[in-house]
Amino acid sequence: MDASHARYPFLDAAREAVGAAGVDLLSLVQEDHPAVDRGRERVERALVAGTVETDRRVTPRVEVLSYPVARVLVSLLEVPGAVEKYAAAEAATAYERLSEEFSGTRPGGATLALPDLLGEFGLDDEVREAADGYRVRVGTYLRLAPGGEGWALVRRDLASGTVGVTRAELHELLRRAVEERVAAGLPLDVPDPIASALDSTARDVERALSSRNYPRSFDADPTSEAFPPCIEHLLAAARDDDDLPAHSTFALVSFLARVGMSDEEIRALTGRDGEAFGYALERLASEGGTYAPPSCATMQALGDCVNPDDLCATISHPLEYYAEEL
């Protein structure tokens, strides 16, 4: 199991590496292998922060093995929308990593080429390079395209059964393909011995989610006057048309949705159209604020905690700040 498998544990090569290693999931759990704790963290961060990135050093073997553990854990949770949120978080993390790969900005060089990924998802005959970007067969485009006005066929370059997309748009389609791959088969039918062994860990995840002390809803109309500094910073960046990372987009849109804004209100406030924020609006805002924004600790770890004030020192979540300022 190598670094590439750890970065993309949903790919066939990673699954085959696990199979070749002869790893027994029940033995991992019974031995309290580090992959179990990382799998728990993977699920918690997915459901709270919209990412499966970790702040600690983890070996490739532990990282790869944490993926099947996480799939079992999320199947055992009694949390509404857990599977969908988990798959979206895995896809969001993969999207950032793949963008580095394909743009040539990954430290140490690329480990995965675009043609290989297209082949992995059976898209090598569905996508072809063109002079101005890529052409995608219309059926595949409709299956993978996010919602939003900018993705509607009536606004696209449609010719000979294919749709024209930019490189960035192709990456968005691949994000959706990853989400499909991760969600496939979930929730799992977990064998009783494994379910029993992981039951306490699954309940720990549920308690961690339910014990978070930020408000679940707000009665008052949403107001930007109560926004914490981190959200004000991300909002300003969005209005300046900055290329926000996926985790920053998640933090901003999930916060705005949780305080009661509709997708139309978020578009108006950020100045972004449906195409720019389409994926986030579809997956976050349209769910009525179901997705929890990241905690302050996660915002700090990802570099989104900017200009903290005195109140920030007393709270642990941006929604706590908002509730205090209302």
C-alpha positions in Angstrom: 0.0 0.0 0.0 1.6 3.2 -1.1 0.9 7.0 -1.0 -1.3 6.9 -4.1 -3.5 4.3 -2.6 -3.8 6.4 0.6 -4.8 9.5 -1.4 -7.4 7.7 -3.4 -8.6 4.6 -1.4 -11.8 4.4 -3.5 -9.9 3.3 -6.6 -9.6 -0.3 -7.7 -5.8 -0.4 -7.2 -6.3 0.5 -3.5 -9.0 -2.1 -3.1 -6.7 -4.7 -4.7 -3.8 -3.7 -2.5 -6.0 -4.3 0.6 -7.1 -7.7 -0.8 -3.5 -8.7 -1.6 -2.5 -7.9 2.0 -5.0 -10.4 3.3 -6.4 -7.9 5.8 -9.3 -9.2 7.9 -11.6 -6.3 9.0 -12.8 -8.1 12.1 -9.2 -8.7 13.2 -8.4 -5.0 12.7 -11.3 -4.0 15.0 -10.6 -6.6 17.6 -6.9 -5.6 17.7 -7.9 -1.9 18.0 -5.7 -1.2 15.0 -4.9 2.5 14.3 -7.0 2.3 11.2 -10.1 2.0 13.4 -9.4 5.3 15.1 -8.6 6.9 11.7 -11.8 5.5 10.3 -13.8 7.0 13.1 -12.0 10.3 12.5 -12.7 10.0 8.8 -16.4 9.7 9.4 -16.6 12.5 12.1 -14.7 15.0 9.9 -16.9 14.1 6.9 -20.1 14.7 8.7 -18.9 17.9 10.6 -16.4 19.5 8.3 -17.2 18.2 4.8 -13.6 16.8 4.4 -11.8 13.6 5.4 -8.4 15.3 5.6 -6.5 14.7 8.9 -4.3 17.1 10.8 -2.0 14.3 12.0 0.6 12.1 10.4 -0.8 8.8 9.2 1.0 6.0 7.4 -0.3 5.0 4.0 -1.2 1.6 5.3 -3.4 3.1 8.1 -4.9 5.6 5.7 -5.9 2.9 3.2 -7.3 0.6 5.8 -9.3 3.4 7.4 -11.4 3.7 4.3 -13.2 0.3 4.6 -13.5 0.9 8.3 -15.2 4.3 7.7 -17.6 2.7 5.2 -18.7 0.2 7.8 -19.0 2.8 10.5 -21.1 5.1 8.4 -23.4 2.1 7.6 -23.9 1.6 11.3 -24.8 5.2 12.2 -28.3 6.2 13.0 -27.8 9.7 11.6 -30.0 11.1 8.8 -28.2 11.6 5.6 -24.9 10.2 6.9 -24.2 8.2 3.8 -24.8 11.1 1.5 -22.7 13.5 3.6 -19.9 11.0 3.9 -19.8 10.4 0.2 -19.8 14.1 -0.6 -17.0 14.7 1.9 -14.8 11.9 0.3 -15.5 13.4 -3.1 -14.7 17.0 -1.9 -11.3 15.8 -0.6 -10.6 13.8 -3.7 -11.5 16.9 -5.8 -8.8 19.0 -4.2 -6.2 16.3 -4.5 -7.1 15.6 -8.1 -7.0 19.3 -9.0 -3.4 19.4 -7.7 -2.5 16.3 -9.7 -3.9 17.6 -13.0 -2.7 21.2 -12.6 0.9 20.0 -11.9 0.9 21.8 -8.5 1.2 18.7 -6.3 4.4 18.6 -4.3 6.5 15.7 -5.4 4.7 15.5 -8.8 1.6 13.8 -10.0 0.7 10.2 -9.1 -2.4 9.9 -11.2 -3.0 10.9 -14.8 -6.4 12.1 -16.1 -6.7 9.3 -18.7 -6.1 6.7 -16.0 -8.9 8.2 -13.8 -11.3 8.3 -16.8 -10.6 4.7 -17.4 -11.1 3.9 -13.8 -14.7 5.2 -14.0 -15.4 3.8 -17.4 -15.4 7.3 -18.9 -12.5 6.9 -21.4 -15.0 6.5 -24.3 -17.3 9.2 -22.8 -14.8 12.1 -22.6 -12.5 13.4 -25.3 -10.1 16.3 -25.4 -11.1 19.2 -27.7 -9.4 22.4 -28.8 -11.3 24.5 -26.2 -11.6 22.0 -23.4 -13.3 18.6 -23.5 -16.4 17.0 -25.0 -18.6 14.7 -22.8 -21.3 12.5 -24.1 -24.6 14.0 -23.2 -25.9 11.0 -21.2 -22.8 11.0 -19.0 -23.0 14.8 -18.7 -26.6 14.7 -17.5 -25.8 12.0 -15.0 -22.8 13.8 -13.4 -23.5 17.5 -13.9 -24.4 19.4 -10.7 -27.6 21.3 -10.5 -27.8 25.0 -11.2 -28.7 27.2 -14.1 -25.2 27.2 -15.6 -25.2 23.5 -16.1 -28.6 23.3 -17.9 -28.3 21.9 -21.5 -30.0 25.0 -23.0 -26.9 27.0 -21.9 -24.3 24.5 -23.1 -22.5 23.9 -26.3 -24.3 20.7 -27.5 -23.2 19.1 -30.7 -23.2 15.5 -32.1 -24.4 14.1 -28.9 -21.6 15.7 -26.8 -21.5 18.7 -24.4 -18.5 21.1 -24.3 -16.9 21.6 -20.8 -13.9 23.4 -19.5 -11.1 21.7 -17.6 -12.5 23.0 -14.3 -16.0 21.7 -15.2 -14.6 18.3 -16.1 -13.1 18.2 -12.6 -16.5 18.9 -11.2 -17.9 16.0 -13.2 -15.2 13.8 -11.8 -16.0 14.9 -8.3 -19.5 13.6 -8.9 -18.1 10.3 -10.3 -16.1 9.9 -7.1 -19.2 10.6 -5.0 -21.0 7.9 -7.0 -18.2 5.4 -6.4 -18.0 6.1 -2.7 -21.8 5.9 -2.2 -22.1 2.7 -4.2 -23.2 -0.2 -1.9 -23.8 2.1 1.1 -25.1 1.4 3.6 -23.4 -1.9 3.8 -25.0 -5.1 5.2 -22.5 -5.4 8.0 -22.0 -8.9 9.4 -23.0 -9.3 13.0 -19.5 -10.0 14.4 -18.1 -6.8 12.8 -21.2 -4.7 13.7 -21.0 -5.8 17.4 -17.2 -5.1 17.5 -17.7 -1.6 16.0 -21.0 -0.7 17.8 -19.3 1.3 20.6 -17.2 3.2 18.1 -20.3 4.0 16.0 -22.1 5.2 19.2 -19.1 7.4 20.0 -19.4 9.1 16.7 -23.2 9.7 17.2 -22.5 11.1 20.7 -19.8 13.4 19.3 -22.2 14.7 16.7 -25.1 15.2 19.1 -23.0 16.8 21.8 -21.8 19.7 19.7 -23.0 22.9 21.4 -23.8 25.0 18.4 -27.4 25.9 17.6 -29.3 23.6 15.2 -31.6 26.4 13.9 -32.4 30.1 14.3 -35.7 31.7 14.6 -34.6 35.2 13.5 -34.1 36.2 9.9 -30.5 35.7 8.8 -28.3 38.8 9.2 -24.7 39.4 8.1 -24.2 41.7 11.0 -23.8 38.7 13.3 -21.3 36.8 11.0 -18.0 35.8 12.7 -14.7 37.1 11.2 -14.0 33.9 9.3 -17.3 34.0 7.5 -16.9 37.6 6.7 -13.4 36.8 5.2 -14.8 34.0 3.1 -17.7 36.1 2.0 -15.4 38.9 0.9 -13.2 36.4 -1.0 -16.3 35.0 -2.8 -17.5 38.5 -3.8 -14.0 39.2 -5.1 -14.4 36.1 -7.3 -11.5 34.4 -5.6 -11.0 30.7 -6.5 -12.0 29.3 -3.1 -10.8 25.8 -2.2 -13.5 23.2 -1.8 -13.2 23.3 2.1 -13.7 27.1 2.1 -16.7 26.9 -0.2 -18.2 24.2 2.1 -17.6 26.3 5.2 -19.2 29.4 3.7 -22.2 27.8 2.0 -23.0 25.4 4.8 -22.8 28.3 7.4 -25.1 30.5 5.3 -27.6 27.7 4.8 -27.6 26.8 8.5 -28.4 30.3 9.5 -31.5 30.2 7.2 -30.5 31.4 3.8 -31.9 29.9 0.7 -29.8 29.1 -2.3 -31.1 32.2 -4.1 -30.2 34.4 -1.1 -26.8 32.8 -1.0 -26.2 33.6 -4.7 -27.3 37.2 -4.1 -25.1 37.6 -1.0 -22.0 36.1 -2.5 -22.4 37.5 -6.0 -21.8 34.0 -7.4 -23.9 32.5 -10.1 -25.2 29.0 -10.2 -22.3 27.7 -12.2 -19.6 29.0 -9.8 -21.2 27.7 -6.6 -23.5 25.2 -8.3 -22.2 22.1 -6.6 -22.1 23.5 -3.1 -25.5 25.1 -3.5 -27.1 21.9 -4.7 -25.4 19.6 -2.0 -25.6 22.1 0.9 -28.1 24.9 0.6 -30.8 22.9 -1.1 -30.7 20.5 1.9 -32.1 23.3 4.1 -29.0 23.6 6.3 -28.7 19.9 7.0 -24.9 20.0 6.7 -23.0 21.3 9.8 -20.4 24.0 9.1 -16.8 23.2 10.3 -15.8 23.8 13.9 -13.3 26.6 14.8 -10.6 24.0 15.2 -11.2 22.7 11.7 -11.3 26.3 10.3 -8.0 26.9 12.0 -6.4 23.7 10.6 -7.5 24.5 7.1 -6.5 28.2 7.2 -10.0 29.6 7.1 -9.8 31.2 10.6 -8.9 34.8 9.8 -8.9 37.9 12.0 -10.3 36.2 15.2 -11.6 38.7 17.8 -12.2 38.5 21.5 -15.5 36.6 21.2 -13.7 34.0 19.0 -11.6 33.0 22.1 -14.7 32.0 24.0 -16.5 29.8 21.4 -15.7 26.6 19.5 -17.9 26.9 16.5 -18.8 29.8 14.1 -22.5 29.2 14.8 -21.9 29.8 18.5 -20.5 33.2 17.5 -23.5 34.0 15.3 -25.9 33.0 18.1 -24.1 35.3 20.6 -24.2 38.2 18.2 -27.9 37.9 17.3 
